[in-house]
C-alpha cells in the first residue's frame, strides 16, 4: 500500500520545516552581503569605569576620620574606597598612616591583603578628650534658654 496524498504533503511540510530550522531550503533567510554574521558572545552589560580620586584632600581626610573610623565597627581599604570615592591604593596608604599612629589596630593578625581594622587606643583617647571638652563648655552655660518663653509673657486683652 502506498501513502496517501495527505501523508505525502505532511512529510513534505516536515522536511521543509527541518530545512528552515537548519538555515537551508528555499525559504531560509540569508544575511545581506553574502557573509554570515559573527556571533556576539558577550551578552552581559559592561560595567562603567569608576572615576575615583587619586590623591587625598583635606575634606576627604576629615570624612575618613569623622564618618568612617568614628562610626564603623571595622574598616577595610575597599570600604574606604567605595565611601570616599578614592583609589584603593590611597585608602591603603591612609590606613598605613593611621596604623603607625595607633589610631587603628588590626582586628586579627595583620595581613597586608586581608586585614580588617578596628579603632585603636589613641583614637578612643582623642574622642574622650573631645567629649570632656564639650561637656565642660556646656556646663559653663546657664540653663540653655536664650530668652523668656511664651508662657512668661503677659497676655494681651
C-alpha positions in Angstrom: 0.0 0.0 0.0 1.3 3.4 -0.9 1.0 6.7 1.0 -2.0 8.9 0.6 -1.7 12.4 -0.7 -2.3 13.8 2.8 0.6 11.8 4.2 2.9 12.8 1.4 2.0 16.5 2.0 2.7 16.2 5.8 6.1 14.6 5.1 6.9 17.4 2.7 6.0 20.1 5.2 8.1 18.4 7.9 11.2 18.2 5.7 10.7 21.9 4.7 10.4 22.9 8.4 13.6 21.0 9.2 15.4 22.7 6.3 14.2 26.1 7.5 15.4 25.4 11.0 18.9 24.4 9.8 19.1 27.5 7.6 18.7 25.6 4.3 15.9 25.3 1.9 14.2 27.7 -0.5 12.6 30.0 2.2 15.6 30.2 4.5 16.6 33.8 5.4 20.1 34.7 4.3 22.0 37.6 5.7 22.6 40.6 3.4 26.1 41.0 2.0 26.6 37.3 1.5 28.8 36.6 4.5 27.2 35.3 7.7 27.3 37.5 10.8 29.7 36.6 13.6 28.1 35.5 16.9 28.5 38.0 19.7 29.5 36.1 22.8 29.3 38.9 25.3 25.6 39.2 26.1 26.2 40.8 29.6 26.4 44.5 30.2 29.8 46.1 30.8 30.4 47.9 34.0 31.2 51.6 33.8 34.7 52.5 35.0 34.8 54.3 38.3 36.1 57.8 38.4 37.8 57.7 41.8 40.2 60.4 43.1 43.9 59.5 43.1 45.0 61.8 45.9 43.8 62.8 49.3 42.2 66.2 50.0 41.5 67.8 53.4 37.8 67.2 53.1 38.3 63.5 52.2 40.6 63.0 55.2 38.1 64.7 57.6 35.3 62.4 56.2 37.5 59.4 56.8 38.1 60.4 60.5 34.5 61.6 61.3 32.2 59.4 59.2 34.1 56.1 58.7 36.5 55.4 61.5 34.3 57.0 64.2 31.1 55.4 63.1 32.0 52.0 61.6 32.8 49.0 63.8 35.6 47.9 61.4 37.4 49.4 58.5 38.8 47.9 55.3 40.5 49.6 52.3 37.7 48.7 49.9 35.1 50.2 52.3 37.1 53.5 52.4 37.4 53.4 48.6 33.7 53.0 48.0 32.5 55.5 50.5 35.0 58.3 49.8 35.4 57.6 46.0 39.2 57.3 46.1 41.5 54.6 44.8 42.2 51.6 47.0 45.9 52.3 46.9 45.2 55.7 48.5 43.0 54.0 51.1 45.8 51.6 52.0 48.2 54.4 52.5 45.8 56.2 54.8 45.3 53.0 56.8 49.1 52.6 57.0 49.5 56.1 58.5 46.6 55.6 60.9 48.1 52.2 62.0 51.5 53.8 62.6 49.8 56.5 64.8 47.9 53.7 66.6 44.6 55.3 65.6 43.5 51.9 64.3 44.7 48.4 65.0 44.3 45.1 63.1 41.4 43.1 64.5 43.2 39.8 63.8 46.8 39.0 62.9 47.9 41.6 60.4 47.9 40.5 56.7 48.5 43.2 54.1 45.9 41.7 51.7 43.1 40.6 54.0 43.2 42.9 57.0 40.3 44.4 58.9 41.0 47.3 61.3 39.2 48.5 64.4 39.6 51.7 66.4 42.8 51.9 68.4 43.6 53.3 71.8 44.8 56.7 70.5 41.6 57.3 68.6 39.5 56.4 71.6 41.5 58.7 73.8 41.0 61.6 71.3 37.3 61.1 71.3 37.1 61.0 75.1 39.1 64.3 75.3 36.7 66.0 72.8 33.7 64.8 74.8 35.2 66.1 78.0 35.9 69.5 76.4 32.4 69.8 75.0 30.9 68.8 78.4 33.0 71.4 80.2 31.9 74.1 77.7 28.3 73.0 78.0 28.4 73.1 81.9 29.6 76.7 81.8 26.4 77.9 80.1 23.3 78.6 82.2 20.1 76.6 81.7 20.5 76.9 77.9 17.5 79.3 77.4 18.0 82.2 75.1 15.1 84.3 76.2 11.8 84.3 78.0 9.3 81.6 77.0 5.8 82.3 75.7 4.4 81.2 79.0 6.3 84.1 80.8 4.8 86.8 78.5 1.7 88.6 79.7 -1.4 88.0 77.6 -2.9 91.0 75.7 -6.6 91.8 76.1 
